[in-house]
Amino acid sequence: MKTKEEHLYQGRLHSVKGEYDEAIKEYKKALEIAPDYKPAKVNLSLLYYMKGPVNKDRCASSRFMEKPGHKEGRRQERPGIIF
């Protein structure tokens, strides 16, 4: 069985390759092991943000939705993933 860190690492590898759906699966597996694992939450939120319109159901962190000036569903320039 993989650790949360191994799932995070695999998620990062998939992200770099542009395999976002696979990366999302890995981050979710890390969060199944440790629901409060911040690196997986942050990267998962960023991937959801990069994939398109964001809503509260797709966001791994509710704080992300509270960002000042963020308009739900509005497509904006997407920043790169920060590891």
Backbone as CSV, one residue per row, in Angstrom:
resi,resn,N_x,N_y,N_z,CA_x,CA_y,CA_z,C_x,C_y,C_z
1,MET,0.842,-1.190,0.000,0.000,0.000,0.000,0.887,1.253,0.000
2,LYS,0.548,2.195,-0.858,1.324,3.434,-0.975,1.021,4.387,0.180
3,THR,1.991,5.219,0.476,1.804,6.258,1.489,1.206,7.496,0.838
4,LYS,0.780,8.437,1.659,0.236,9.695,1.125,1.293,10.434,0.313
5,GLU,2.546,10.338,0.749,3.635,11.016,0.037,3.863,10.397,-1.347
6,GLU,3.734,9.067,-1.424,3.901,8.404,-2.723,2.782,8.788,-3.688
7,HIS,1.565,8.882,-3.186,0.456,9.318,-4.046,0.663,10.772,-4.480
8,LEU,1.144,11.604,-3.581,1.421,13.001,-3.931,2.474,13.068,-5.033
9,TYR,3.541,12.302,-4.873,4.606,12.276,-5.868,4.082,11.805,-7.227
10,GLN,3.290,10.733,-7.217,2.718,10.236,-8.470,1.799,11.284,-9.109
11,GLY,1.028,11.967,-8.272,0.168,13.037,-8.775,0.967,14.143,-9.439
12,ARG,2.068,14.488,-8.821,2.929,15.530,-9.403,3.503,15.090,-10.747
13,LEU,3.930,13.836,-10.825,4.457,13.327,-12.103,3.394,13.398,-13.196
14,HIS,2.185,12.980,-12.881,1.101,13.044,-13.867,0.802,14.494,-14.256
15,SER,0.844,15.399,-13.280,0.575,16.817,-13.565,1.577,17.389,-14.551
16,VAL,2.839,17.078,-14.334,3.901,17.586,-15.205,3.716,17.080,-16.635
17,LYS,3.224,15.863,-16.774,2.999,15.276,-18.101,1.696,15.759,-18.732
18,GLY,0.903,16.526,-17.983,-0.378,16.988,-18.500,-1.489,15.959,-18.343
19,GLU,-1.244,14.928,-17.575,-2.226,13.867,-17.325,-3.041,14.239,-16.082
20,TYR,-3.873,15.246,-16.231,-4.556,15.831,-15.080,-5.557,14.895,-14.416
21,ASP,-6.275,14.094,-15.193,-7.240,13.176,-14.589,-6.537,12.132,-13.727
22,GLU,-5.394,11.642,-14.189,-4.619,10.679,-13.398,-4.054,11.348,-12.150
23,ALA,-3.602,12.583,-12.290,-3.077,13.316,-11.140,-4.166,13.512,-10.090
24,ILE,-5.352,13.852,-10.533,-6.477,14.051,-9.607,-6.747,12.763,-8.832
25,LYS,-6.704,11.625,-9.514,-6.927,10.343,-8.836,-5.884,10.107,-7.745
26,GLU,-4.643,10.427,-8.045,-3.575,10.222,-7.060,-3.740,11.151,-5.853
27,TYR,-4.078,12.412,-6.104,-4.276,13.344,-4.985,-5.462,12.910,-4.124
28,LYS,-6.503,12.404,-4.755,-7.659,11.926,-3.990,-7.290,10.713,-3.147
29,LYS,-6.439,9.840,-3.664,-5.986,8.681,-2.888,-5.174,9.139,-1.677
30,ALA,-4.333,10.157,-1.870,-3.567,10.697,-0.741,-4.510,11.250,0.320
31,LEU,-5.591,11.898,-0.118,-6.553,12.475,0.823,-7.420,11.409,1.494
32,GLU,-7.567,10.261,0.864,-8.267,9.160,1.531,-7.455,8.661,2.717
33,ILE,-6.139,8.660,2.555,-5.250,8.219,3.628,-5.179,9.273,4.730
34,ALA,-5.054,10.539,4.315,-4.915,11.647,5.274,-5.775,12.813,4.791
35,PRO,-7.027,12.897,5.234,-7.961,13.922,4.744,-7.498,15.377,4.899
36,ASP,-6.607,15.647,5.825,-6.128,17.019,6.032,-4.741,17.260,5.443
37,TYR,-4.305,16.414,4.535,-2.965,16.526,3.945,-2.929,17.723,2.987
38,LYS,-2.358,18.811,3.476,-2.404,20.094,2.773,-1.780,20.075,1.368
39,PRO,-0.608,19.459,1.148,-0.048,19.471,-0.212,-0.989,18.846,-1.250
40,ALA,-1.677,17.769,-0.884,-2.611,17.134,-1.824,-3.829,18.029,-2.050
41,LYS,-4.315,18.672,-0.992,-5.461,19.582,-1.134,-5.127,20.746,-2.057
42,VAL,-3.955,21.324,-1.865,-3.552,22.478,-2.673,-3.411,22.084,-4.138
43,ASN,-2.698,20.993,-4.397,-2.495,20.584,-5.793,-3.798,20.150,-6.449
44,LEU,-4.666,19.485,-5.705,-5.960,19.092,-6.249,-6.792,20.322,-6.597
45,SER,-6.798,21.299,-5.713,-7.536,22.543,-5.981,-6.996,23.249,-7.220
46,LEU,-5.674,23.285,-7.357,-5.070,23.933,-8.525,-5.434,23.205,-9.816
47,LEU,-5.447,21.884,-9.773,-5.825,21.136,-10.978,-7.276,21.391,-11.361
48,TYR,-8.155,21.384,-10.366,-9.554,21.695,-10.661,-9.676,23.100,-11.243
49,TYR,-8.923,24.032,-10.704,-8.950,25.409,-11.182,-8.473,25.486,-12.635
50,MET,-7.412,24.749,-12.925,-6.855,24.762,-14.277,-7.769,24.085,-15.293
51,LYS,-8.538,23.103,-14.857,-9.401,22.357,-15.777,-10.616,23.146,-16.242
52,GLY,-10.990,24.183,-15.538,-12.131,24.947,-16.010,-12.937,25.564,-14.894
53,PRO,-14.184,25.894,-15.191,-15.026,26.570,-14.208,-15.028,25.829,-12.871
54,VAL,-14.879,26.602,-11.840,-14.778,26.049,-10.497,-16.096,26.250,-9.765
55,ASN,-16.502,25.240,-9.037,-17.626,25.405,-8.134,-17.283,24.721,-6.813
56,LYS,-18.077,24.939,-5.810,-17.753,24.434,-4.479,-17.708,22.912,-4.417
57,ASP,-18.426,22.223,-5.293,-18.424,20.765,-5.278,-17.109,20.183,-5.784
58,ARG,-16.402,20.903,-6.633,-15.162,20.403,-7.222,-13.927,20.868,-6.482
59,CYS,-14.079,21.734,-5.521,-12.939,22.332,-4.853,-12.547,21.526,-3.615
60,ALA,-11.265,21.203,-3.490,-10.785,20.427,-2.342,-10.668,21.287,-1.095
61,SER,-10.620,22.583,-1.254,-10.470,23.477,-0.110,-11.508,24.591,-0.190
62,SER,-12.335,24.703,0.830,-13.363,25.746,0.826,-12.746,27.133,0.894
63,ARG,-11.552,27.237,1.447,-10.883,28.551,1.508,-10.593,29.086,0.121
64,PHE,-10.371,28.190,-0.856,-10.104,28.606,-2.230,-11.269,29.430,-2.775
65,MET,-12.478,29.026,-2.434,-13.659,29.719,-2.940,-13.842,31.085,-2.273
66,GLU,-13.182,31.316,-1.154,-13.334,32.576,-0.436,-12.333,33.626,-0.902
67,LYS,-11.544,33.324,-1.897,-10.543,34.255,-2.396,-11.220,35.543,-2.868
68,PRO,-10.781,36.689,-2.360,-11.401,37.964,-2.778,-11.317,38.159,-4.292
69,GLY,-12.415,38.561,-4.877,-12.449,38.847,-6.306,-12.674,37.627,-7.184
70,HIS,-12.715,36.430,-6.592,-12.941,35.225,-7.392,-14.409,35.146,-7.780
71,LYS,-14.654,34.965,-9.057,-16.034,34.839,-9.533,-16.254,33.411,-9.972
72,GLU,-17.182,32.756,-9.333,-17.460,31.354,-9.603,-17.829,31.151,-11.075
73,GLY,-17.185,30.159,-11.684,-17.509,29.798,-13.056,-16.827,30.661,-14.109
74,ARG,-16.134,31.697,-13.718,-15.477,32.573,-14.685,-14.126,31.990,-15.072
75,ARG,-13.881,31.896,-16.347,-12.615,31.350,-16.832,-11.571,32.462,-16.818
76,GLN,-10.428,32.165,-16.225,-9.349,33.150,-16.116,-8.053,32.493,-16.549
77,GLU,-7.019,33.317,-16.665,-5.689,32.746,-16.951,-5.334,31.822,-15.803
78,ARG,-4.748,30.675,-16.122,-4.442,29.675,-15.116,-2.953,29.717,-14.775
79,PRO,-2.633,29.819,-13.496,-1.216,29.786,-13.112,-0.685,28.371,-13.196
80,GLY,0.624,28.207,-13.222,1.220,26.881,-13.203,1.060,26.239,-11.843
81,ILE,1.277,24.962,-11.785,1.157,24.246,-10.514,2.424,24.497,-9.705
82,ILE,2.244,24.818,-8.451,3.374,25.061,-7.569,3.604,23.805,-6.744
83,PHE,4.802,23.270,-6.802,5.092,22.056,-6.045,5.849,22.424,-4.835
